[in-house]
Structure formats: structure tokens, C-alpha cells
Amino acid sequence: MMEVCGSSNVTLREFGCEQSLLSRPDGSASFIQGDTSVLAATYGPAEVKVSKEIYDRATLEVLIQPKVGLPSVRQRSQEQCVRETCEASLLLSLHPRSSLTLILQLIHDDGSILSCFLNAACMALIDAGLPMSCLFCGVTCAIDADGQIVTDPTAAQEKESRAVMTFAIDSTERRVIMSSTKGSFSVHELQQCIAVSQKASEKIFQFYRDSVKRRYSKTL
Amino acid sequence: MLSTLKERTGEVLLPGDEFSFETDDSISLTGPVRPEKVVCGPGLRRSGDRLLVCKSGVLRHKQPHMFWMDSQQRRYVPAKGETIIGIVTVKSGDVFKVDFGGSEQASLSYLAFEGSTKRNRPNVQVGDLVFSQFLIANKDMEPELVCVDSSGRANGMGVFGGGGLVFTVSLGLVRRLLTPHSEVLADLQQLFPCELVVGMNGRLWVKSSSVQQTLVISNLLQSCDAMTAQQRRQLFRRVAQGAL
């Protein structure tokens, strides 16, 4: 882990999560960060079309539905980011010639939307019981006009910032799996943001653990 | 490693948690050294010399050295030897294709029924329910079902199902119904007399003396999936008293 500069603060908005809330999908979860809210559903391992099947691993498909209208190019690029992260942590070779589908529905967007998609996706995959080698979480950092690093920015903070970065961090070694950045920043600032994200991911992983413990706490 | 696993039995674990040999595992120089053996069940994988958890759930232990993750899941993945309820979808020549809710359809040969020969074919139509077990079920090959056991007897397997209702529940409830002294089954037996077939792919078939009772039982089983034992007993008591 890199050194964290003292001037940045790792404050995240309040989290909320609910698992298994939909009856039809094999796994579902909703994730709320402040006012940003996303609903994720997973289906799989299920039948796959012959044109899409891969002989030695599962085919993962991610679909992001915006709140209003049809998915556009922005959703396609977000889908790509989420899909690469999921493929890095799922054990796809255990289900060859099958399909895994992950559907993310945006309920409300108040900033840090890509990290909210990643967190909801991870919770839905855990809920579905798909075999994973590690967990992942998403953290968004914004660099405002003064050079301060703000974690988990709201939409208003993102608008006023000069750079917005989202990192997907894995749970075993806290390494960066995926990064998506927008705006201008220096190499030093990038490294600082990565360090801050790694620190923030601890809180998110502890939250995952508490959520799953709560779910299994009912003795059925 | 065996000691850490035993310590953490009953804990909720997440994918990515691992167990490794501790550096201060001492080997006695005087007594006989027995190699530690750990049998990993579903949800645990070996990766080099570490044991990785790959599904979330509660770690369970069975003497002497079997460990597995008890997780709540809805989608069935076929495993050899498990008995399931399948629906015949295609009848082509010598082989039936059976849908059991997995990622591909399983094949069931017409010779895999008790007393069937090339001249004496079994009476199986498209849409029939079959209770069968997996002969071949791994990730690389097409799953294959049979309706006979290894000695050639049906043993309860085969085509069934006139007049009942098939519905889906979670795999956790199915496992709870199949445990030797199942509480859910005991509570259910006190309600109405019924026939129940339990498929490990999450499908249940119920038939009772009237259509209304069949529907009541199927609704009860689907709803007691997510209830604690106390809530379930309360619900069954209300039904027995005729409230529903």
C-alpha cells in the first residue's frame, strides 16, 4: 500500500445494502451510497446461445439500464468496466459453456455511480452463490479545484472537480483491478488517489462482511 | 490448518478468505506424526498449499475431517449421484432430453429404466416428470441421467406425476427437507396427508387429497423458505386451525 498524504480525508457516505430482494433472479442486491442507489440482479449459470458460448469458461454479460431511456454509449463503457472487474474475480472456468448475466438498474444517480454499480454487482454475485476467488469493491475519488481529494463525491462535487477517478479494488491484496478516470491530474495525484481508495476499501469490505453475517444470522 | 478450520466452524465466511498452514505448526519429534487430512466440500477450493473459500456461507464440519460451506442458493449445478425431478422436453430416437433447471439439458437413454429392452420401450412422453439420478455430471461433459440404480432396480425412480403440482424452492430448503430428522417435514406431516417428491434441483412435487390442500401445501413450502423455525411453526399452527 502506498503512503497516504495527511491532507486527504477518507469519508464515505452512508451505505445501505439489501440482498435477495427479487424473487425471480438467482441473486439480487440493492446498494445505496448516500442518495445514489442501484439494483443488481444475477442469473446463472444458465443456457447460452451457441454463438456466444466459450468452450472453457462461462460467458459473462453485463447490462446497465439507465433510469430513463435506452442504454447509450456511456452505459456500454460502464458495462465494459464492470464486466472486466467481474471476470477478474469470478472463477469462470468452473462453468464452461454457460452464461452468467448481470443486470444493473440505476434507481437514482447522485455521483459515484460507477463505484455503486461495482458494489451492487459484487453483492449480487455473492448472493447468487457464484464461485469467486476474491471480492471487489468500487471507490470513486474526485480532485477539486484546490487539489483536495474527496472520496465518494456527490454529483455536485463531481461537477466542480477537475478530475474524477473510479478504482475497483480486490479484497485479498487490495490491488487495483480496474480504473476509469476522467479529467486532468498528475502522476503523484493518481498515486495518492489509489492509496486513498485502498484505505476506503477496508470500510466497504467490512460492510460486506457485516451484511452477509446479518443475512446468515437467522437460524433457519 | 485443521485446528484453524475447527475454530472457525459456524462462522460466516466470504469468498477470498483463506486458510494456510501456520508457521508455528509444531511437529512432534517423539511421537508418531500423522499427516493432517482435510476433505473439502462445496465452497472450498485448494489453491497450492492454501484453502480458499469461494462461496459465502457458514463453515460446517462433520467428523472426522470433512469441511464445507453451507450457502443459500437458488440455481442448481448438477453433481453425480443426486436425484432430481426433470421434465422431458425432446424425444429423439434412443435418447430423451430432460430439463432440470441447469445450464444445459441432460440426456436420458430409454434403456435406463427398469425392465426396458430394445423391444420393450418405456412409456415416456414429452412433458412427463421423471425422478432420476445423475450418472455423469461434471463441468466438461453433457449431464446424463438414469432411472435405475447400479443393480438395475428402479428404487423409486422413473416417470411419475399424475395429478400433482411441481414448484421451485431454494436449494437450502430442499437440503433441510432431506436431512434424516427433518423438522420441516415433521411439521408438515401433522397437517394434511400428502405425497411429496423432493428433487435436489430445487423442485418439489406435491399431491394431496384435494386441489385446495395441494395448493395450500405448495404455498406453505414456498413461504417457509425464508422463515425461522418459530415463525414456521406459528404459520403451520394457523393453517392447522383452519385460518387459511
Interface residues (C-beta under 8 A of the other chain):
Chain A: S20 D26 G27 Y43 G44 P45 A46 E47 V48 S89 L91 L94 H95 P96 R97 S98 S99 I126 A128 G129 L130 P131 M132 S133 C134 L135 D170 S171 T172 Y208 R209 V212 K213 R215 Y216 S217 K218 T219 L220
Chain B: V12 L14 P15 G16 E18 G43 R45 L52 C54 K55 S56 G57 V58 S71 Q72 Q73 R74 R75 V77 G102 S103 E104 K139 D140 G172 R176 A226 M227 T228 A229
